[in-house]
Amino acid sequence: MWTPALFDPGRSATHLRARGDETGGSNDGSFASSLLRRALFAARTARREQDAHAGRAWLRSELGPVYWNDRERLIEILRYLGRMVGVSEEWDADAEAARLVAGAVENDHS
């Protein structure tokens, strides 16, 4: 079950894909279609573009009409990821981006 969510960075240990830059645009089976992966990638996009709306736009484009059905679950996932500030220095920028994307998705009523 967890295999698609694992990331091997070439170090001595494999760990869960956690940050948006570890998910990339890869298509690894069931993880590729998961809302978690999409939330991570949206946070990565927002961080890279320095714009939460870029992450929201990526989600809308990626999910199409299903975006509206999955919107509440995405908000919860993004809020959870947003609470990761302070967990590790590596996570801070991604967590803040996820928090901002959650707000952008929550305020999306168009």
C-alpha positions as CSV (number, residue, x, y, z in Angstrom):
1,M,0.0,0.0,0.0
2,W,2.8,2.5,0.9
3,T,5.2,1.6,-1.9
4,P,4.0,4.3,-4.4
5,A,4.4,6.9,-1.7
6,L,8.0,6.0,-0.9
7,F,10.9,8.1,-2.1
8,D,14.5,7.0,-2.4
9,P,16.7,10.0,-2.6
10,G,19.8,7.9,-3.1
11,R,20.7,8.0,0.5
12,S,21.0,5.0,2.8
13,A,17.3,5.2,3.8
14,T,14.0,5.3,2.0
15,H,11.3,7.6,3.4
16,L,7.8,8.7,2.6
17,R,7.5,11.2,-0.1
18,A,6.8,14.2,2.0
19,R,7.7,17.5,0.4
20,G,6.4,18.8,-2.9
21,D,9.8,18.7,-4.5
22,E,10.0,14.9,-3.9
23,T,6.8,14.2,-5.7
24,G,7.7,16.1,-8.8
25,G,5.5,15.5,-11.8
26,S,6.1,11.8,-11.6
27,N,3.4,9.3,-12.5
28,D,3.8,6.4,-10.0
29,G,0.6,4.6,-10.2
30,S,-1.9,5.1,-7.4
31,F,0.2,7.8,-5.6
32,A,0.1,9.9,-8.8
33,S,-3.7,10.1,-8.7
34,S,-4.0,10.6,-4.9
35,L,-5.2,13.9,-3.4
36,L,-2.1,13.9,-1.1
37,R,0.3,14.0,-4.1
38,R,-1.8,16.7,-5.7
39,A,-1.9,18.8,-2.6
40,L,1.9,18.4,-2.2
41,F,2.4,19.4,-5.8
42,A,0.1,22.4,-5.5
43,A,2.1,23.6,-2.5
44,R,5.3,23.1,-4.5
45,T,3.9,25.1,-7.4
46,A,2.8,27.9,-5.0
47,R,6.2,28.0,-3.4
48,R,8.0,28.0,-6.7
49,E,5.7,30.8,-8.1
50,Q,5.5,32.6,-4.7
51,D,1.7,32.7,-5.3
52,A,-0.9,30.6,-3.6
53,H,-3.3,31.2,-6.5
54,A,-0.8,29.4,-8.8
55,G,-1.2,26.3,-6.6
56,R,-5.0,26.6,-6.6
57,A,-4.9,27.1,-10.4
58,W,-2.8,24.0,-10.8
59,L,-5.3,21.9,-8.7
60,R,-8.2,23.2,-10.8
61,S,-6.4,22.4,-14.0
62,E,-5.2,19.0,-12.8
63,L,-8.6,17.8,-11.4
64,G,-11.0,19.5,-13.8
65,P,-14.6,19.2,-12.8
66,V,-13.7,16.8,-10.0
67,Y,-12.0,19.7,-8.2
68,W,-15.3,20.9,-6.8
69,N,-16.2,17.4,-5.5
70,D,-12.8,17.0,-3.8
71,R,-12.4,20.6,-2.7
72,E,-13.3,20.1,1.0
73,R,-10.9,17.1,1.3
74,L,-8.2,19.0,-0.4
75,I,-8.6,21.9,2.1
76,E,-8.3,19.5,5.0
77,I,-5.1,17.9,3.5
78,L,-3.6,21.2,2.8
79,R,-4.4,22.5,6.3
80,Y,-2.8,19.4,7.8
81,L,0.3,19.9,5.7
82,G,0.3,23.6,6.7
83,R,0.6,22.6,10.3
84,M,4.0,21.1,9.6
85,V,5.8,24.4,10.1
86,G,8.5,23.8,12.7
87,V,8.6,20.0,12.2
88,S,11.9,20.4,10.3
89,E,13.7,23.2,8.5
90,E,13.2,21.4,5.2
91,W,9.4,21.5,5.7
92,D,8.8,25.1,6.7
93,A,8.5,26.7,3.2
94,D,6.3,23.8,1.9
95,A,4.1,23.9,5.0
96,E,3.6,27.6,4.7
97,A,2.8,27.3,1.0
98,A,0.3,24.5,1.7
99,R,-1.4,26.7,4.3
100,L,-1.7,29.5,1.8
101,V,-3.0,27.2,-0.9
102,A,-5.6,25.9,1.6
103,G,-6.9,29.4,2.0
104,A,-6.9,30.0,-1.7
105,V,-8.9,26.8,-2.3
106,E,-11.3,27.6,0.6
107,N,-12.0,31.1,-0.9
108,D,-12.5,29.7,-4.4
109,H,-16.2,30.1,-5.2
110,S,-16.0,30.8,-9.0
